[in-house]
Amino acid sequence: MIVITRNGETTVLTGWREWLVKLVIFMACVLLFGVIAFVMFGLALTIGAIALVVIPAALIVGLIGTVFARRV
């Protein structure tokens, strides 16, 4: 049973209407969870790809810098 109170009026949902509202709420929650999971997976993939490129590039630039550095 779902009880909704709006503007002082109470509406009670039972039967197939209750199941329909619960199904819509459940599907909205599943969709929201899917969107959040998709965004998190994309973010992790992006950070991983950047790390795979930036870290070796920084190491190479550092090694080249030590080779061409002036010795005092």
C-alpha positions as CSV (number, residue, x, y, z in Angstrom):
1,M,0.0,0.0,0.0
2,I,1.3,3.4,-1.0
3,V,-0.1,6.4,0.8
4,I,0.4,9.9,-0.7
5,T,-0.6,13.1,1.0
6,R,-0.8,16.2,-1.1
7,N,-2.5,19.5,-0.2
8,G,-4.3,17.9,2.7
9,E,-5.7,15.1,0.5
10,T,-4.7,11.5,1.1
11,T,-4.5,9.1,-1.8
12,V,-4.0,5.4,-1.3
13,L,-2.6,3.3,-4.1
14,T,-3.3,-0.4,-3.9
15,G,-3.5,-3.3,-6.4
16,W,-2.1,-3.0,-9.9
17,R,-1.5,0.7,-9.6
18,E,0.7,0.2,-6.6
19,W,2.7,-2.5,-8.5
20,L,3.0,-0.1,-11.5
21,V,4.3,2.7,-9.3
22,K,6.8,0.4,-7.6
23,L,7.9,-0.9,-11.0
24,V,8.5,2.6,-12.3
25,I,10.5,3.6,-9.2
26,F,12.5,0.4,-9.4
27,M,13.3,0.9,-13.1
28,A,14.3,4.5,-12.5
29,C,16.7,3.4,-9.7
30,V,18.2,0.7,-12.0
31,L,18.6,3.2,-14.8
32,L,20.2,5.7,-12.4
33,F,22.6,3.0,-11.1
34,G,23.5,2.1,-14.7
35,V,24.3,5.7,-15.6
36,I,26.4,6.1,-12.5
37,A,28.3,2.8,-13.2
38,F,28.8,3.8,-16.8
39,V,30.2,7.2,-15.8
40,M,32.5,5.7,-13.2
41,F,33.8,3.1,-15.7
42,G,34.5,5.7,-18.3
43,L,36.3,7.9,-15.7
44,A,38.4,4.9,-14.6
45,L,39.2,4.0,-18.2
46,T,40.2,7.6,-19.0
47,I,42.4,8.0,-15.9
48,G,44.1,4.7,-16.7
49,A,44.7,5.6,-20.3
50,I,46.2,8.9,-19.3
51,A,48.4,7.3,-16.7
52,L,49.6,4.8,-19.3
53,V,50.7,7.6,-21.6
54,V,51.8,10.3,-19.1
55,I,54.0,8.3,-16.7
56,P,56.2,6.7,-19.4
57,A,56.4,10.1,-21.2
58,A,57.5,11.8,-18.0
59,L,60.2,9.1,-17.4
60,I,61.5,9.5,-20.9
61,V,61.6,13.3,-20.7
62,G,63.4,13.0,-17.3
63,L,66.0,10.5,-18.7
64,I,66.6,12.8,-21.8
65,G,67.0,15.7,-19.4
66,T,69.6,14.0,-17.4
67,V,71.6,13.0,-20.5
68,F,71.7,16.6,-21.8
69,A,72.1,18.3,-18.5
70,R,75.2,20.4,-18.0
71,R,77.7,19.1,-15.5
72,V,79.1,21.8,-13.3
